[in-house]
Amino acid sequence: MGGFLAAVWPFVRPHIGIVVLAYCASLLAALLFLAFGLWIGGNLDAVLSDPALASKADGYFRVAAAAIALYAALGFLHTYAMSWVGTQVVRKIRRRLFTRILRRGGRAIDEDASGELQTRVIADTATLGNFLGGEMPGMFLAVLNCAFGLGGALYVRSAMPATGDNGDSGYGIAAFLLLLPALAVMRGLRRLGERTQNAEAQAGQRAGEAFRNWPVVHAFNQVERESRRFGDAADRVARHFLASLRLRLGFSNAVLALAFTGLAALVLYGTSEIDPEAAVGSIKRGANVAFLLLMLRAGTAGFQLLNLVTAASNVVGRTARIVALLQASPTCAGPAPRHAGKLATNGVDLAFEAVSHRYPARAENALSNVSFAVPAGTRVAIVGPSGAGKSTLFAVLLRLVEPNTGRVLGNGVDAADHPLEAWRSLFGFVPQAEHLVSGTVAYNIAYGREDSSLEEIRRAARLAYIHDFIETLPNGYDTDLGEVGSQLSGGQRQRVNLARAILLRPPAYLLDEATSALDPDSERAVEAAVDELAKTSTVLVIAHRLRTVRRADRIVVMDRGRVVDVGTHEELAAREPLYQALIRTERESRPPRLKGE
């Protein structure tokens, strides 16, 4: 519980004034109910025995109604204020948690599946908000009501001994009154509940999509943008929840007021008008009514307190992972940058110096002592069998993971010495898997540059040989692609990814199997686009099909995380056994050519 409170306190502290106000309101409400019960015990018999009761009943009723209204208002203020604080705390925790998980990238998503993290951000934080805004203040109020109710009842019984009928028939009328407002608000609560549920589902979709696509989000420096999109969705959840809460609290407190108003009317008007003589004599109806009210309040509060203690234990258990994520290191980056200067955007010399990296769950290094240089303006291909470490090399270059030893240099300066976003802005990244987000074609292509004009988007699409296809879609560039681009084929999604990278016009491109999902004609078209990019930019290509890298200035052959050899296609084909084996494998895997082809 201590760790839970320590993690939550920074989010509660800015609202401490409202918290104090809410708890003061709950204290006043408990005291008012106690005073009401004690007044009944000491004065009800005198009031009912007054011969002039009929003429004074209106005055007594107005006082009772005012006290009941004040009690209901204090209850509303206490509950709504604490629920408002809980909602604001959850909104902030959701934003912090979402950004913290996204910034940690693979480290967080390796520890928990993206679907589970989505549940943490939405469902578990909702449970936390209900606890902070409902169960936790409810426990305080329940303790007060239990203590004051039991203490007042014992005082009434000892100081005002009573006999006779306790007159509790008014509860039947109060119970009947519960049905009337329930019918009026049921429809509104159902509608608001649906809106809240839909808003939560949308926020969950935003979170899951960003977590699944975290490499692209990082590579294109879109952490803040995704955090903003998720924050807007989380704000809609908060608005719908508060609207539902206002209606629910207004209903419940109105019902409470109606119930006690009905009881007051029954005692004052019913007794005096139906049987005035019943109020005269030694029968202590006031003590009985007060004892009944106070004991009922104490019993209800005690039962509620038991439920709330159980709920609190459940909440602390469910939010343990949230607390751990909030207390974890905020980013997946390495040491703080020491170099504040800008990186050149017209060209960049890259170099790997004795780079090694091991993933936490693996026994062997994914990269071992990797060293080679990539001069600005050259095209370098990375080839090797599956598991050679090619994609890990790109992950290190993009600083999605940090090397355990060695360093990556950009224009002679360690990558770790540059601000993370400035370093990543050097690269246009095309991942092996097609990463798209919900939205239009134009939105996906401009993912790395929100301020891009439609003409710039069209130009990038033409270079990626996807423009003609986009023009055939129902709304062209404004066509919504659905979640993760589900309306496109794999090759079409990959070309949209390529257009996204081209739009950035970075000094270097990282193409991780960028043509793997393309048909032969599209593959040749994209190779032509890469040829154009290579005229002005550095291009690093990972490829399994060697014919796509024959024109590279240099080819780096990797195996089991190590650099085996570096050279041109002709040089490696003449001397390198592994490269020769790759050539043979590719030749043998080609389908036989038919006559006439």
C-alpha positions in Angstrom: 0.0 0.0 0.0 2.9 2.3 0.8 4.3 2.0 -2.7 0.9 2.5 -4.2 0.3 5.7 -2.3 3.8 7.0 -3.1 3.3 6.5 -6.8 -0.2 8.1 -6.8 0.5 11.0 -4.5 2.3 13.3 -7.1 -0.8 13.2 -9.2 -3.2 13.9 -6.3 -1.0 16.7 -4.7 -2.1 19.5 -7.2 -5.7 18.9 -6.2 -5.2 18.7 -2.5 -7.4 21.8 -1.8 -10.4 20.0 -3.4 -9.6 16.8 -1.5 -9.6 18.7 1.8 -12.9 20.4 0.8 -14.4 17.0 -0.1 -13.4 15.4 3.2 -14.7 18.4 5.2 -18.0 18.1 3.4 -18.2 14.4 4.3 -17.4 15.3 8.0 -20.1 17.9 8.1 -22.6 15.5 6.5 -21.9 12.9 9.1 -22.2 15.5 11.9 -25.4 16.8 10.4 -27.0 13.3 10.4 -25.9 12.7 14.0 -27.3 16.1 15.0 -30.6 15.3 13.2 -30.9 12.0 15.0 -30.1 13.4 18.4 -32.6 16.3 17.9 -35.3 13.7 17.1 -34.5 11.7 20.2 -34.7 14.8 22.4 -37.5 16.8 20.9 -39.8 14.7 18.8 -42.1 13.7 21.7 -42.4 17.3 22.8 -43.2 18.4 19.3 -45.8 15.7 18.8 -47.4 16.5 22.2 -47.8 20.2 21.4 -51.5 21.0 21.1 -50.6 23.6 18.5 -48.7 21.1 16.3 -51.0 21.4 13.4 -50.2 25.1 13.1 -46.5 24.6 13.6 -46.1 21.6 11.3 -45.2 23.7 8.3 -42.4 25.4 10.1 -41.0 22.1 11.4 -41.3 20.6 8.0 -39.4 23.5 6.3 -36.5 23.1 8.8 -36.4 19.3 8.3 -36.5 19.7 4.5 -33.7 22.3 4.7 -31.6 20.0 6.8 -32.2 17.1 4.5 -31.4 19.2 1.5 -28.1 20.4 3.1 -27.2 16.8 3.9 -27.9 15.8 0.3 -25.9 18.8 -1.0 -22.9 17.9 1.2 -23.0 14.3 0.0 -23.1 15.4 -3.6 -20.2 17.9 -3.1 -18.1 15.2 -1.3 -18.7 12.5 -3.9 -18.5 14.6 -7.0 -15.4 16.5 -5.8 -13.5 13.3 -5.0 -14.7 11.7 -8.3 -13.5 14.8 -10.2 -10.1 14.5 -8.5 -10.0 10.8 -9.3 -10.9 11.5 -13.0 -8.2 14.1 -13.3 -5.7 11.8 -11.6 -6.6 9.0 -14.0 -6.3 11.3 -17.0 -2.8 12.3 -16.0 -1.7 8.8 -15.1 -3.0 7.5 -18.5 -1.1 10.2 -20.3 2.1 9.6 -18.2 1.8 5.8 -18.5 1.1 5.9 -22.2 4.1 8.1 -22.9 6.3 6.2 -20.4 5.6 2.8 -22.1 6.0 4.3 -25.6 9.3 6.0 -24.8 10.6 2.7 -23.3 9.7 1.0 -26.6 10.9 -2.5 -26.8 12.0 -2.7 -23.2 8.4 -2.3 -22.0 6.7 -4.2 -24.8 9.1 -7.1 -24.3 8.1 -7.3 -20.7 4.3 -7.1 -21.4 2.4 -7.9 -24.6 0.9 -4.8 -26.3 -2.6 -6.0 -25.6 -1.8 -6.3 -21.9 -0.3 -2.9 -21.8 -3.4 -1.6 -23.5 -5.5 -3.0 -20.7 -3.1 -1.4 -18.1 -3.5 2.0 -19.7 -7.3 1.8 -20.0 -9.1 -0.7 -17.8 -6.7 -0.8 -14.8 -6.4 3.0 -14.6 -10.2 3.2 -14.7 -10.2 0.8 -11.7 -7.7 3.1 -10.0 -9.8 6.2 -10.7 -12.9 4.5 -9.2 -10.9 3.7 -6.1 -9.5 7.2 -5.7 -12.8 8.9 -6.5 -15.2 6.5 -4.9 -14.0 3.7 -2.6 -11.2 5.6 -0.8 -13.3 8.7 0.2 -16.3 6.3 0.7 -14.2 4.4 3.3 -13.7 7.7 5.2 -17.4 8.5 5.1 -18.3 5.0 6.1 -16.0 5.1 9.1 -17.6 8.4 10.2 -21.2 7.2 9.7 -20.5 3.9 11.5 -18.8 5.6 14.4 -21.3 8.5 14.7 -24.3 6.3 14.1 -23.4 3.7 16.6 -22.3 6.2 19.2 -25.4 8.3 18.8 -27.7 5.3 19.0 -26.0 4.1 22.2 -26.4 7.6 23.7 -30.1 7.8 22.7 -30.8 4.3 24.2 -29.0 5.1 27.4 -30.0 8.7 27.9 -33.6 8.5 26.5 -35.1 5.1 27.4 -38.1 4.5 25.2 -40.9 2.0 24.9 -43.6 1.4 22.4 -43.9 1.5 18.6 -40.9 2.8 16.6 -42.9 4.0 13.7 -40.8 2.7 10.8 -43.5 2.4 8.3 -42.2 5.4 6.4 -39.6 3.3 4.8 -42.1 1.7 2.6 -43.0 5.1 1.1 -39.3 6.0 0.8 -38.7 2.7 -1.1 -41.6 3.5 -3.4 -40.2 6.9 -4.1 -37.0 5.3 -5.4 -38.8 4.0 -8.5 -40.0 7.3 -9.8 -36.7 9.1 -10.5 -35.1 5.8 -11.6 -37.5 5.5 -14.5 -36.7 9.1 -15.6 -32.9 8.8 -15.6 -32.5 5.2 -16.7 -32.4 6.1 -20.4 -29.9 8.9 -20.0 -27.5 6.7 -17.9 -27.6 4.0 -20.5 -26.8 6.4 -23.3 -24.0 8.0 -21.4 -22.6 4.6 -20.5 -22.5 3.6 -24.1 -20.6 6.8 -25.0 -18.1 6.2 -22.2 -17.5 2.7 -23.3 -17.0 3.7 -26.9 -14.6 6.4 -25.9 -12.6 3.9 -23.8 -12.5 1.5 -26.8 -11.2 4.3 -29.0 -8.5 5.2 -26.5 -7.6 1.6 -26.2 -7.3 1.3 -30.0 -4.9 4.4 -30.1 -2.8 2.8 -27.4 -2.6 -0.6 -28.9 -1.8 0.8 -32.4 1.0 3.0 -31.1 2.5 0.1 -29.0 2.4 -2.3 -32.0 4.0 0.3 -34.3 6.5 1.6 -31.8 9.6 1.2 -34.1 8.0 3.5 -36.7 6.8 5.9 -34.0 10.4 6.2 -32.7 12.1 6.3 -36.1 9.9 9.2 -37.3 10.0 11.1 -34.0 6.3 10.8 -33.4 6.2 10.0 -29.7 4.7 13.4 -28.9 2.2 13.2 -31.7 0.9 9.8 -30.6 0.8 11.0 -27.0 -1.3 13.9 -28.1 -3.7 11.7 -30.1 -4.1 9.4 -27.2 -4.5 12.3 -24.8 -7.4 13.6 -26.8 -9.1 10.2 -26.7 -8.5 10.0 -22.9 -10.0 13.5 -22.5 -13.2 12.3 -24.2 -13.4 9.3 -21.8 -13.2 11.8 -18.9 -15.9 14.1 -20.3 -18.4 11.3 -20.8 -17.6 9.7 -17.4 -18.2 13.0 -15.6 -21.5 13.6 -17.4 -22.6 10.1 -16.4 -21.4 10.7 -12.8 -23.3 14.0 -12.5 -26.6 12.3 -13.5 -26.0 9.3 -11.3 -25.1 11.4 -8.3 -28.0 13.8 -8.8 -30.4 10.8 -9.0 -29.0 9.0 -5.9 -28.9 12.1 -3.7 -32.4 13.2 -4.9 -33.7 9.8 -4.0 -32.1 10.1 -0.6 -33.6 13.5 0.0 -37.1 12.2 -1.1 -36.8 9.2 1.2 -36.1 11.3 4.3 -38.5 14.0 3.3 -41.2 11.3 3.0 -40.3 10.0 6.5 -40.4 13.5 8.0 -43.8 14.2 6.4 -45.2 10.9 7.7 -44.0 11.6 11.3 -45.1 15.2 11.4 -48.3 15.2 9.4 -49.4 11.6 9.8 -49.1 11.4 13.6 -50.6 14.8 14.3 -53.5 14.6 11.9 -54.5 11.0 12.1 -54.1 10.4 15.9 -53.1 13.5 17.8 -53.6 11.7 21.1 -50.9 9.2 20.2 -48.3 11.9 20.6 -49.3 12.6 24.2 -48.0 10.7 27.2 -44.9 8.9 28.3 -44.3 6.9 25.1 -40.9 8.0 23.8 -41.4 7.8 20.1 -38.6 10.3 19.5 -36.0 8.0 21.1 -37.2 5.0 19.2 -37.2 6.8 15.8 -33.7 8.3 16.6 -32.3 5.0 17.7 -33.7 3.4 14.5 -32.2 6.0 12.2 -28.8 6.0 13.8 -28.5 2.2 14.0 -29.7 1.9 10.5 -27.0 4.4 9.4 -24.3 2.6 11.4 -25.2 -0.8 10.1 -25.4 0.3 6.5 -22.0 2.1 6.9 -20.4 -0.9 8.5 -21.5 -3.2 5.7 -20.3 -0.7 3.2 -17.0 -0.4 5.0 -16.4 -4.1 4.7 -17.1 -4.1 1.0 -14.8 -1.1 0.5 -11.9 -2.7 2.4 -12.2 -5.7 0.1 -12.4 -3.5 -3.0 -9.3 -1.6 -1.8 -7.3 -4.7 -1.6 -8.3 -5.8 -5.1 -7.5 -2.3 -6.5 -4.0 -2.3 -5.0 -3.3 -5.7 -6.4 -4.6 -4.8 -9.9 -2.6 -1.6 -10.1 0.7 -3.1 -8.9 2.0 -3.2 -12.5 0.9 0.4 -13.1 2.9 1.5 -10.1 5.9 -0.5 -11.4 5.6 1.1 -14.9 5.3 4.6 -13.4 8.4 4.1 -11.3 10.5 2.6 -14.1 13.1 4.5 -16.1 11.2 6.9 -18.5 13.0 6.2 -21.8 14.8 3.4 -23.7 17.7 5.7 -24.6 21.1 5.6 -23.2 23.1 8.3 -21.4 22.1 12.0 -21.7 23.4 13.7 -24.8 26.5 15.8 -24.5 26.6 17.3 -28.0 24.1 20.1 -28.6 25.2 20.9 -32.2 23.1 20.2 -35.2 23.8 17.2 -37.4 24.4 17.9 -41.1 21.3 17.2 -43.2 23.0 17.2 -46.6 25.1 14.1 -45.9 26.2 11.9 -43.1 29.2 9.6 -42.7 28.2 6.6 -40.6 30.5 4.1 -38.9 30.2 1.2 -36.5 33.1 0.7 -34.1 33.2 -2.7 -32.3 29.5 -2.7 -31.7 28.0 -5.6 -29.7 24.5 -6.1 -28.5 22.7 -8.8 -26.6 18.9 -8.9 -26.0 18.0 -9.6 -22.3 16.2 -12.9 -23.1 19.0 -14.4 -25.2 22.1 -16.2 -24.2 24.2 -15.1 -27.3 25.0 -11.8 -28.8 22.8 -10.5 -31.6 25.8 -8.4 -32.7 29.4 -9.1 -31.9 32.3 -6.6 -32.5 30.7 -5.2 -35.7 32.9 -2.6 -37.4 32.5 -1.0 -40.9 32.0 2.5 -42.4 29.3 3.9 -44.6 30.6 7.1 -46.4 28.1 9.8 -47.2 26.3 9.4 -50.5 27.1 5.6 -50.9 24.8 2.6 -51.2 25.6 -0.2 -48.8 23.8 -3.5 -48.7 23.7 -5.8 -45.6 23.2 -9.5 -46.5 23.3 -12.8 -44.7 21.2 -15.7 -43.6 18.3 -15.3 -41.2 19.5 -14.5 -37.6 22.7 -12.9 -38.9 21.9 -9.7 -37.0 20.9 -7.5 -39.9 17.7 -6.0 -38.4 19.4 -5.6 -35.0 22.1 -3.5 -36.8 19.3 -1.1 -38.0 17.8 -1.1 -34.5 21.1 0.0 -33.0 21.6 2.6 -35.8 18.1 4.1 -35.0 18.9 3.8 -31.3 15.8 1.7 -30.7 18.3 -0.3 -28.6 21.6 0.8 -27.3 24.8 -1.2 -27.9 26.3 -3.0 -24.9 29.7 -2.2 -26.1 31.2 -0.1 -28.9 29.6 2.9 -30.5 27.9 4.3 -33.7 29.3 7.4 -35.2 27.7 10.1 -37.3 30.1 12.5 -38.9 32.7 11.4 -36.4 30.5 12.0 -33.3 29.1 9.3 -31.1 25.4 8.9 -31.7 24.8 8.8 -27.9 26.2 12.3 -27.7 23.4 13.7 -29.9 19.7 14.4 -28.8 17.7 11.3 -29.7 15.2 13.0 -32.0 17.9 14.9 -33.8 19.8 11.7 -34.5 16.7 9.8 -35.7 15.8 12.6 -38.0 18.8 11.7 -40.1 17.0 8.5 -41.4 14.1 7.6 -43.5 13.2 4.1 -42.3 11.3 1.5 -44.3 10.7 -1.5 -42.0 10.4 -5.1 -43.1 6.8 -5.4 -41.8 4.4 -2.9 -43.2 3.6 -0.4 -40.5 0.5 1.8 -41.1 -1.8 3.6 -38.8 -5.5 4.3 -38.8 -6.2 7.2 -41.1 -6.2 8.3 -44.7 -3.5 7.6 -47.4 -2.2 11.1 -47.1 -2.1 10.9 -43.3 0.0 7.8 -43.5 2.5 9.1 -46.1 2.9 12.4 -44.1 3.3 10.5 -40.8 6.8 11.9 -40.3 6.0 15.4 -41.5 2.6 16.8 -40.5 3.2 20.1 -42.3 3.6 18.4 -45.7 1.6 19.8 -48.6 -0.5 17.5 -50.8 1.9 18.1 -53.7 4.8 16.9 -51.6 2.8 13.8 -50.6 2.0 13.2 -54.3 5.6 13.5 -55.3 6.8 11.0 -52.7 4.0 8.6 -53.8 5.2 8.9 -57.4 8.7 8.1 -56.5 7.5 5.0 -54.6 5.3 4.0 -57.6 2.1 4.0 -55.6 0.5 7.2 -56.9 -1.4 5.6 -59.8 -3.0 3.1 -57.5 -4.0 5.7 -55.0 -5.7 7.7 -57.7 -8.0 4.6 -58.3 -9.2 4.6 -54.7 -12.7 5.9 -53.9 -11.4 9.2 -52.3 -7.9 9.2 -53.6 -5.4 10.4 -51.0 -8.4 11.0 -48.6 -9.3 7.4 -48.6 -9.4 5.9 -45.1 -7.3 2.8 -45.0 -8.8 1.3 -41.8 -6.8 -0.1 -38.9 -3.2 -0.9 -39.9 -4.0 -0.4 -43.5 -6.2 -3.4 -43.8 -7.7 -2.3 -47.1 -4.3 -2.6 -48.9 -2.3 -5.5 -50.0 1.1 -6.2 -48.5 3.0 -4.7 -51.5 0.8 -1.6 -51.5 1.3 -1.1 -47.8 5.1 -1.4 -48.3 5.1 1.2 -51.0 3.2 3.6 -48.8 5.9 3.0 -46.2 8.5 3.8 -48.8 6.7 7.0 -49.8 6.6 8.0 -46.1 10.4 7.7 -45.9 10.9 9.5 -49.2 8.8 12.4 -48.1 11.3 13.2 -45.3 14.2 13.7 -47.7 16.7 12.7 -45.1 20.4 12.3 -45.6 20.2 8.5 -45.2 17.7 5.8 -45.9 17.3 2.5 -44.1 15.5 -0.1 -46.2 14.8 -3.3 -44.3 13.7 -5.7 -47.0 11.7 -2.9 -48.6 11.0 -4.9 -51.8 10.2 -8.2 -50.1 6.4 -8.0 -50.5 6.4 -6.6 -54.1 5.7 -8.3 -57.4 8.5 -8.4 -59.9 7.2 -5.3 -61.8 6.8 -3.2 -58.7 10.1 -4.5 -57.4 11.9 -3.2 -60.4 10.1 0.1 -60.1 11.1 0.5 -56.5 14.7 -0.4 -57.4 14.6 2.4 -59.9 13.4 4.8 -57.1 16.2 3.6 -54.8 18.6 4.3 -57.6 17.3 7.9 -57.7 17.6 8.2 -53.9 21.2 6.9 -54.0 22.2 9.8 -56.2 21.7 12.3 -53.3 21.5 10.3 -50.1 23.2 7.5 -48.2 21.3 4.2 -48.6 21.6 1.2 -46.4 19.7 -1.9 -47.7 19.0 -5.2 -46.0 18.1 -7.8 -48.6 17.8 -11.6 -48.9 17.4 -11.5 -52.7 20.9 -10.7 -53.9 19.9 -9.4 -57.3 18.5 -6.3 -55.5 21.9 -5.4 -54.1 24.2 -6.0 -57.1 24.5 -2.3 -57.8 25.5 -1.4 -54.2 28.8 0.4 -53.8 29.7 -2.0 -50.9 28.1 -5.2 -49.6 28.5 -6.2 -45.9 28.2 -10.0 -45.4 27.0 -11.0 -41.9 26.6 -14.3 -40.1 25.7 -14.9 -36.4 26.1 -11.3 -35.5 29.5 -10.8 -37.0 30.8 -9.1 -40.2 32.3 -11.8 -42.3 33.4 -9.8 -45.3 32.9 -6.4 -47.1 33.3 -5.8 -50.8 31.5 -5.4 -54.1 29.3 -8.1 -55.6 32.1 -9.2 -58.0 34.7 -9.3 -55.3 32.5 -11.3 -52.8 31.3 -13.7 -55.5 34.9 -14.5 -56.3 36.3 -15.0 -52.8 33.6 -15.2 -50.0 32.2 -18.8 -49.4 29.1 -17.6 -47.5 28.2 -15.1 -50.2 28.8 -17.8 -52.8 26.4 -20.0 -50.9 23.8 -17.3 -50.8 24.1 -16.9 -54.6 23.6 -20.7 -55.1 20.6 -20.8 -52.7 18.9 -17.9 -54.5 19.6 -19.5 -57.9 18.2 -22.9 -56.8 15.0 -21.3 -55.3 14.0 -19.5 -58.5 11.1 -21.1 -60.3 11.9 -22.6 -63.7 11.5 -20.3 -66.7 8.9 -21.3 -69.2 9.5 -21.2 -72.9 8.9 -17.8 -74.4 9.6 -15.9 -71.3 
